[in-house]
Amino acid sequence: MLSLLCVASEALRFPMMSTPGVQFADRAEWVANPWQALELLGKDAFDAVLVGVPLVDWLPEEFLADVKAVDESMPVIFWREGVSHSETQPLDIPGAFACLSGEVGPAAFVRVARNAAAQRGARRQPQAEKEPWRRWLVGESRVMQE
């Protein structure tokens, strides 16, 4: 099950997510600003964060750093509508899972999101295997789950 947190203004909602015949995510939570996204990250479990650029009053690098402060293993995918891939090169941000342009089709977008989720799962699983005592913990808090 793919669960995404999508951060974008109303004008930047990802058109790919409403493409007929394409199952983008099993669950997608939409927020309009980064503050709401950071609040949700602390309360709910997501496989990846999709960010429509530009962000109002935030630089992508700042938002990425804030997401990583909440959850270091969270993959962040930046997307800018209506520009070619060559124009998104300055958007390549160290630590971002991917930086995509409006040229990316729905199938490729889905593949990137699913790869991000799979990579996140792979990174989290080995830690649990290294610390078998964690399975005996009781509780639902993020600290207990990590």
Accessible surface in RSA format (square Angstrom, percent):
REM  Atomic radii and reference values for relative SASA: ProtOr
REM  Chains: A
REM  Algorithm: Lee & Richards
REM  Probe-radius: 1.40
REM  Slices: 20
REM RES _ NUM      All-atoms   Total-Side   Main-Chain    Non-polar    All polar
REM                ABS   REL    ABS   REL    ABS   REL    ABS   REL    ABS   REL
RES MET A   1   176.49  91.4 104.91  69.4  71.58 170.4  73.46  62.5 103.03 136.5
RES LEU A   2     4.27   2.4   2.68   1.9   1.59   4.0   3.91   2.7   0.36   1.0
RES SER A   3    10.18   8.6  10.18  13.6   0.00   0.0  10.18  21.7   0.00   0.0
RES LEU A   4     0.00   0.0   0.00   0.0   0.00   0.0   0.00   0.0   0.00   0.0
RES LEU A   5     0.00   0.0   0.00   0.0   0.00   0.0   0.00   0.0   0.00   0.0
RES CYS A   6     0.00   0.0   0.00   0.0   0.00   0.0   0.00   0.0   0.00   0.0
RES VAL A   7     0.17   0.1   0.17   0.2   0.00   0.0   0.17   0.2   0.00   0.0
RES ALA A   8     1.49   1.4   0.00   0.0   1.49   3.4   1.49   2.1   0.00   0.0
RES SER A   9    37.93  32.1  33.55  44.8   4.38  10.1  28.82  61.4   9.11  12.8
RES GLU A  10   131.61  75.6 115.37  87.3  16.24  38.7  62.74 121.4  68.87  56.2
RES ALA A  11    92.14  84.7  57.99  89.5  34.15  77.7  70.57  99.4  21.57  57.1
RES LEU A  12    27.92  15.6  27.92  20.0   0.00   0.0  27.92  19.6   0.00   0.0
RES ARG A  13    78.04  32.8  68.95  35.1   9.08  21.6  33.66  46.0  44.37  26.9
RES PHE A  14     4.97   2.5   0.00   0.0   4.97  12.9   0.00   0.0   4.97  14.2
RES PRO A  15    64.14  46.7  52.79  48.1  11.35  41.3  59.84  49.4   4.30  26.7
RES MET A  16    13.28   6.9  12.29   8.1   0.99   2.4  12.92  11.0   0.36   0.5
RES MET A  17    37.47  19.4  13.96   9.2  23.52  56.0  14.18  12.1  23.29  30.9
RES SER A  18    90.35  76.3  63.24  84.4  27.12  62.5  53.37 113.7  36.98  51.8
RES THR A  19    42.78  30.4  34.49  35.0   8.29  19.8  29.82  40.1  12.95  19.6
RES PRO A  20   125.36  91.4  99.14  90.4  26.23  95.3 111.16  91.8  14.20  88.2
RES GLY A  21    89.94 110.9   0.00   N/A  89.94 110.9  44.68 122.6  45.26 101.4
RES VAL A  22    48.25  31.8  30.90  28.0  17.35  41.8  34.40  29.9  13.85  37.6
RES GLN A  23   112.91  63.1  96.64  70.6  16.27  38.7  48.81 103.9  64.10  48.6
RES PHE A  24     8.58   4.3   4.83   3.0   3.75   9.8   4.83   2.9   3.75  10.7
RES ALA A  25    17.31  15.9   0.90   1.4  16.41  37.3   0.90   1.3  16.41  43.5
RES ASP A  26    72.39  50.7  40.00  39.8  32.39  76.6  12.40  29.2  59.99  59.8
RES ARG A  27    69.97  29.4  63.91  32.6   6.06  14.4  42.59  58.2  27.38  16.6
RES ALA A  28    41.56  38.2  13.64  21.0  27.93  63.5  13.64  19.2  27.93  74.0
RES GLU A  29    65.56  37.6  63.66  48.2   1.90   4.5   4.79   9.3  60.77  49.6
RES TRP A  30    70.01  28.1  47.73  23.1  22.29  52.3  31.48  16.8  38.53  62.5
RES VAL A  31    12.78   8.4   8.70   7.9   4.07   9.8  12.78  11.1   0.00   0.0
RES ALA A  32    54.73  50.3  40.65  62.7  14.08  32.0  40.65  57.2  14.08  37.3
RES ASN A  33    53.84  37.1  53.67  51.9   0.17   0.4  19.55  47.1  34.29  33.1
RES PRO A  34     2.56   1.9   2.56   2.3   0.00   0.0   2.56   2.1   0.00   0.0
RES TRP A  35   175.14  70.3 170.58  82.6   4.56  10.7 150.50  80.2  24.64  40.0
RES GLN A  36    81.58  45.6  78.26  57.2   3.32   7.9  26.19  55.8  55.39  42.0
RES ALA A  37     0.00   0.0   0.00   0.0   0.00   0.0   0.00   0.0   0.00   0.0
RES LEU A  38    24.31  13.5  19.33  13.8   4.98  12.5  19.66  13.8   4.66  12.5
RES GLU A  39   106.71  61.3  93.06  70.4  13.65  32.5  35.22  68.1  71.49  58.4
RES LEU A  40    42.93  23.9  42.93  30.7   0.00   0.0  42.93  30.1   0.00   0.0
RES LEU A  41     0.27   0.2   0.27   0.2   0.00   0.0   0.27   0.2   0.00   0.0
RES GLY A  42    42.98  53.0   0.00   N/A  42.98  53.0  20.79  57.1  22.18  49.7
RES LYS A  43   150.34  73.3 110.90  68.0  39.44  93.9  81.59  73.4  68.75  73.2
RES ASP A  44    52.20  36.6  46.51  46.3   5.69  13.5  12.17  28.6  40.03  39.9
RES ALA A  45    66.50  61.1  57.95  89.4   8.54  19.4  60.61  85.4   5.88  15.6
RES PHE A  46     4.72   2.4   0.02   0.0   4.69  12.2   1.60   1.0   3.12   8.9
RES ASP A  47    35.82  25.1  35.82  35.7   0.00   0.0   0.81   1.9  35.01  34.9
RES ALA A  48     0.00   0.0   0.00   0.0   0.00   0.0   0.00   0.0   0.00   0.0
RES VAL A  49     0.00   0.0   0.00   0.0   0.00   0.0   0.00   0.0   0.00   0.0
RES LEU A  50     0.67   0.4   0.67   0.5   0.00   0.0   0.67   0.5   0.00   0.0
RES VAL A  51     0.00   0.0   0.00   0.0   0.00   0.0   0.00   0.0   0.00   0.0
RES GLY A  52     0.56   0.7   0.00   N/A   0.56   0.7   0.08   0.2   0.48   1.1
RES VAL A  53     6.10   4.0   5.69   5.2   0.42   1.0   5.69   4.9   0.42   1.1
RES PRO A  54    97.64  71.2  90.01  82.0   7.63  27.7  90.68  74.9   6.96  43.2
RES LEU A  55    17.52   9.8   4.88   3.5  12.63  31.8   6.87   4.8  10.65  28.7
RES VAL A  56   104.84  69.0  93.38  84.5  11.46  27.6  99.07  86.1   5.78  15.7
RES ASP A  57   138.18  96.8  93.94  93.5  44.24 104.6  39.24  92.4  98.93  98.7
RES TRP A  58    33.20  13.3  21.65  10.5  11.54  27.1  16.47   8.8  16.73  27.1
RES LEU A  59   106.65  59.4 106.38  76.1   0.26   0.7 106.38  74.7   0.26   0.7
RES PRO A  60    17.28  12.6  17.28  15.7   0.00   0.0  17.28  14.3   0.00   0.0
RES GLU A  61    88.71  50.9  82.98  62.8   5.73  13.6  46.13  89.2  42.58  34.8
RES GLU A  62    88.10  50.6  82.71  62.6   5.39  12.8  36.88  71.3  51.22  41.8
RES PHE A  63     0.00   0.0   0.00   0.0   0.00   0.0   0.00   0.0   0.00   0.0
RES LEU A  64     8.27   4.6   8.27   5.9   0.00   0.0   8.27   5.8   0.00   0.0
RES ALA A  65    61.09  56.2  48.26  74.5  12.83  29.2  55.36  78.0   5.73  15.2
RES ASP A  66    52.15  36.5  49.83  49.6   2.32   5.5   7.15  16.8  45.00  44.9
RES VAL A  67     0.00   0.0   0.00   0.0   0.00   0.0   0.00   0.0   0.00   0.0
RES LYS A  68    49.96  24.4  43.22  26.5   6.73  16.0  34.45  31.0  15.50  16.5
RES ALA A  69    89.05  81.9  45.90  70.8  43.15  98.2  58.14  81.9  30.91  81.9
RES VAL A  70    53.54  35.2  33.89  30.7  19.64  47.3  38.88  33.8  14.65  39.7
RES ASP A  71     7.70   5.4   4.61   4.6   3.09   7.3   3.24   7.6   4.47   4.5
RES GLU A  72   143.49  82.4 133.48 101.0  10.01  23.8  46.26  89.5  97.23  79.4
RES SER A  73    24.27  20.5  21.07  28.1   3.20   7.4  20.09  42.8   4.18   5.9
RES MET A  74     0.84   0.4   0.84   0.6   0.00   0.0   0.84   0.7   0.00   0.0
RES PRO A  75     2.08   1.5   0.14   0.1   1.93   7.0   2.08   1.7   0.00   0.0
RES VAL A  76     0.00   0.0   0.00   0.0   0.00   0.0   0.00   0.0   0.00   0.0
RES ILE A  77     1.24   0.7   1.24   0.9   0.00   0.0   1.24   0.9   0.00   0.0
RES PHE A  78     0.00   0.0   0.00   0.0   0.00   0.0   0.00   0.0   0.00   0.0
RES TRP A  79     2.40   1.0   2.25   1.1   0.15   0.4   2.25   1.2   0.15   0.2
RES ARG A  80    62.47  26.2  62.47  31.8   0.00   0.0  15.76  21.5  46.71  28.3
RES GLU A  81    74.07  42.5  58.88  44.5  15.18  36.2  18.56  35.9  55.50  45.3
RES GLY A  82    69.95  86.3   0.00   N/A  69.95  86.3  38.91 106.8  31.04  69.5
RES VAL A  83    31.09  20.5  24.82  22.5   6.27  15.1  30.03  26.1   1.07   2.9
RES SER A  84    33.54  28.3  29.82  39.8   3.72   8.6  26.82  57.1   6.72   9.4
RES HIS A  85    97.17  53.1  96.82  67.3   0.35   0.9  72.05  74.3  25.12  29.2
RES SER A  86    81.94  69.2  66.57  88.8  15.37  35.4  49.52 105.5  32.41  45.4
RES GLU A  87    97.67  56.1  86.39  65.4  11.28  26.9  39.08  75.6  58.59  47.8
RES THR A  88     0.97   0.7   0.97   1.0   0.00   0.0   0.00   0.0   0.97   1.5
RES GLN A  89    81.40  45.5  73.78  53.9   7.63  18.2  42.68  90.9  38.72  29.4
RES PRO A  90   111.62  81.3  77.64  70.8  33.97 123.5  91.44  75.5  20.18 125.4
RES LEU A  91     6.97   3.9   4.58   3.3   2.39   6.0   6.95   4.9   0.02   0.1
RES ASP A  92    81.88  57.4  63.39  63.1  18.49  43.7  31.40  73.9  50.49  50.4
RES ILE A  93    12.85   7.3   3.91   2.9   8.94  21.6   5.25   3.8   7.61  20.6
RES PRO A  94   123.86  90.3  99.54  90.7  24.32  88.4 112.76  93.1  11.10  69.0
RES GLY A  95    53.73  66.3   0.00   N/A  53.73  66.3  33.58  92.1  20.15  45.1
RES ALA A  96    21.94  20.2   1.02   1.6  20.92  47.6   1.02   1.4  20.92  55.4
RES PHE A  97    61.57  30.8  31.65  19.6  29.92  77.9  38.74  23.5  22.84  65.4
RES ALA A  98    20.16  18.5  11.34  17.5   8.82  20.1  20.16  28.4   0.00   0.0
RES CYS A  99    15.16  11.5   3.30   3.7  11.85  27.9   0.10   0.2  15.06  16.2
RES LEU A 100    19.77  11.0  19.52  14.0   0.26   0.6  19.77  13.9   0.00   0.0
RES SER A 101     0.75   0.6   0.75   1.0   0.00   0.0   0.00   0.0   0.75   1.0
RES GLY A 102    28.59  35.3   0.00   N/A  28.59  35.3   4.59  12.6  24.00  53.7
RES GLU A 103   117.62  67.5  83.04  62.8  34.58  82.3  48.43  93.7  69.18  56.5
RES VAL A 104    30.73  20.2  21.42  19.4   9.31  22.4  27.35  23.8   3.37   9.2
RES GLY A 105    31.96  39.4   0.00   N/A  31.96  39.4  25.86  71.0   6.10  13.7
RES PRO A 106    40.23  29.3  40.23  36.7   0.00   0.0  40.23  33.2   0.00   0.0
RES ALA A 107    69.90  64.3  60.50  93.4   9.40  21.4  65.54  92.3   4.36  11.5
RES ALA A 108    29.44  27.1  28.09  43.4   1.35   3.1  28.10  39.6   1.34   3.6
RES PHE A 109     2.40   1.2   1.19   0.7   1.21   3.1   1.19   0.7   1.21   3.5
RES VAL A 110    20.96  13.8  20.96  19.0   0.00   0.0  20.96  18.2   0.00   0.0
RES ARG A 111   140.56  59.0 135.64  69.1   4.93  11.7  58.10  79.4  82.46  50.0
RES VAL A 112    30.28  19.9  29.74  26.9   0.54   1.3  30.28  26.3   0.00   0.0
RES ALA A 113     0.49   0.5   0.47   0.7   0.02   0.1   0.47   0.7   0.02   0.1
RES ARG A 114    92.83  39.0  88.13  44.9   4.70  11.2  48.40  66.1  44.43  26.9
RES ASN A 115    79.05  54.5  75.75  73.2   3.30   8.0  13.75  33.1  65.30  63.1
RES ALA A 116     0.00   0.0   0.00   0.0   0.00   0.0   0.00   0.0   0.00   0.0
RES ALA A 117    19.67  18.1  12.69  19.6   6.98  15.9  12.98  18.3   6.69  17.7
RES ALA A 118    68.38  62.9  50.24  77.5  18.14  41.3  62.59  88.1   5.79  15.3
RES GLN A 119    89.30  49.9  84.09  61.5   5.21  12.4  24.32  51.8  64.98  49.3
RES ARG A 120     8.39   3.5   8.39   4.3   0.00   0.0   2.91   4.0   5.48   3.3
RES GLY A 121    36.56  45.1   0.00   N/A  36.56  45.1  32.70  89.7   3.86   8.6
RES ALA A 122    60.37  55.5  48.70  75.1  11.67  26.5  54.75  77.1   5.61  14.9
RES ARG A 123   107.64  45.2  87.05  44.4  20.59  49.0  61.48  84.0  46.16  28.0
RES ARG A 124    91.52  38.4  81.19  41.4  10.33  24.6  34.35  46.9  57.17  34.7
RES GLN A 125   111.19  62.2 104.93  76.7   6.26  14.9  28.97  61.7  82.22  62.4
RES PRO A 126    57.90  42.2  56.81  51.8   1.09   4.0  57.50  47.5   0.40   2.5
RES GLN A 127    84.70  47.4  83.52  61.0   1.18   2.8  23.11  49.2  61.59  46.7
RES ALA A 128    55.10  50.7  47.03  72.6   8.07  18.4  48.08  67.7   7.02  18.6
RES GLU A 129   120.70  69.3  94.12  71.2  26.58  63.3  48.84  94.5  71.86  58.7
RES LYS A 130   161.52  78.8 129.63  79.5  31.89  75.9  83.74  75.4  77.78  82.8
RES GLU A 131    46.13  26.5  45.30  34.3   0.83   2.0  11.63  22.5  34.50  28.2
RES PRO A 132    74.09  54.0  68.51  62.5   5.58  20.3  74.08  61.2   0.00   0.0
RES TRP A 133   132.70  53.3 127.13  61.5   5.57  13.1 115.93  61.8  16.77  27.2
RES ARG A 134    57.93  24.3  49.76  25.4   8.17  19.5  16.95  23.2  40.99  24.8
RES ARG A 135   182.86  76.8 144.85  73.8  38.01  90.5  70.43  96.2 112.43  68.1
RES TRP A 136   187.93  75.4 168.36  81.5  19.57  45.9 156.79  83.6  31.14  50.5
RES LEU A 137    67.23  37.4  45.36  32.5  21.86  55.0  46.56  32.7  20.67  55.6
RES VAL A 138   126.52  83.3 114.02 103.2  12.50  30.1 117.13 101.8   9.40  25.5
RES GLY A 139    44.64  55.0   0.00   N/A  44.64  55.0  24.26  66.6  20.38  45.6
RES GLU A 140   149.78  86.0 131.93  99.8  17.86  42.5  65.68 127.0  84.11  68.7
RES SER A 141    59.92  50.6  45.67  60.9  14.26  32.8  52.42 111.6   7.50  10.5
RES ARG A 142    56.94  23.9  47.97  24.5   8.98  21.4  36.12  49.4  20.82  12.6
RES VAL A 143   119.79  78.8 113.98 103.2   5.81  14.0 115.42 100.3   4.37  11.8
RES MET A 144    70.06  36.3  61.35  40.6   8.71  20.7  49.66  42.2  20.40  27.0
RES GLN A 145   109.81  61.4  75.80  55.4  34.02  81.0  33.37  71.0  76.44  58.0
RES GLU A 146    74.21  42.6  62.07  47.0  12.14  28.9  37.00  71.6  37.21  30.4
END  Absolute sums over single chains surface
CHAIN  1 A     8147.0       6406.4       1740.7       4811.8       3335.2
END  Absolute sums over all chains
TOTAL          8147.0       6406.4       1740.7       4811.8       3335.2
